[in-house]
Amino acid sequence: MWLVWILILLLFGGAIFFIFYVMTPENSNLGSNIQGIINSREIQDCVNNLYQQKKNSGLNFSYQCLGICGDYAVDIVHVPRIDEDNLVENQCQDYLQGKIKKFIELAGNGSIVRVG
C-alpha cells in the first residue's frame, strides 16, 4: 500500500513541476502563437490586423517596418536574420528615435520571431 502512495506523490509532484515550470512562457515554445508573449489582447489584435492589412494590400514582405501597435513597433525580418534587417532604413523610425521603446519582429509569414 505504501508503494501506491509513493507513486501518487511522484505523479502529483511531476504534475506540479510541469504546470509551474514547463508551462511558463519563457520555457515553452510559443512559435507563431502571439498569445502569452504579449499581455494585451488589444496589441495582439492590432499586430494581427496590421499584418493582414499589409498582406491583403499585396505588400512583398522582406524587411520593413509594418507600423505601430500601441507602444510596440512592428517589423518584418528575415529568418534567420540577415544584415539587411539591421539597416536603419528597414526599421521603424519611431523605435529608432526612442518614441517607442518596445518592438515585435515578425517573420514573412506573420509568426513572431522576437519581442523586446
N, C-alpha and C positions, 0 to 999 in steps of 0.2 A: 504493500500500500504506500509506503514511503517513497517508492520509486515513481509512482504515479504523481505524487505531489511535487517531486523534483522536476519531472517533465513539464508539469503545468507551470511551475515557476520559471523554468527556462523559456518556455513558449511565451509567457507573459512578458518576461524581460526582453526577449527578442522583438516582440511587437512594440514595446515602449521605445526601444532603441531605433527601430525602423521609423516610427512616427516622428520622433523628436530629432533624429539626426539625419537619416537618409532622405526624408521628405522635405527638408528645408530647401528653399530656393537656391542657396549657394552650393548645395550638394547634389542638386538634381539637374538633369539635362533638359532644359526647357525648350531648346531648339527654336522653332518659329512661334512658340506659344508666348504671346505677349503678356498674358495674364500671369501674375506672380512676379514679373520683373518690374513692372510699372504699377504703382499702387492705385493710381487714379483711373477709374473707368472712363472718365472724360478724355484723358490723354490717350488711352488705348483706342477709343473710338476715333479720335482725331487722327492718330497715326494711320489707322486702317483706312479711313476715308481719304486722307491725303494721298496715300499710296494708290488707292483705287482710282481716284480722280486723275492722277498723273498717268496711270496705266491706260485708262479709258481714252485719254486725250492722244494716245499714241506716242508718248514720250519713250525714247530709247534709253532705258536705264543703263548707265555705265558708272559714272562717278559725279554726283552733283548734289546740291542742296535741294531737298524737296520743299522745305518750308519750316514753319514754326508751329508747334503744338504746345500750347500753354507755356511752360518755362523750359521746353526742350527744343533744340534744333534737330531736324530730321534729315539725315544724309543717306545717300546710296553709296555703298562702297563695294569694291571687288572682294571676292572670297576665293582664295586668300588675298589679303590686302596687297596692293602694289604701290609703287612710289606716287603714281598719279592721284591716289586717294588722299595723299598728304599735301597736295598743292593747294595754295591759298585760294585760287580761283574755283576750286572744286568743293569748298566748304562753305557753310552758312556764314555770311558776313556778321550777323548779329552775334553768333558764337565767338567768332574771331575778335570782334570789337568788345567782348565782355558784357554785352547787353543780356545775353542768355548764358547761363552757367552750366547747363546740362545738355547732353546730346543723346540721340538714339541713332545708331547706324543700322541700316537695313541692307540686306543683300538684294540683288536684282529681282529676286522672286518674292520680296516682301518680308522675308523672315528676319528676325532680329539677329544681328551679329554682335552688337555691343551696346551697352547703356552706360553712360558715365555722367 
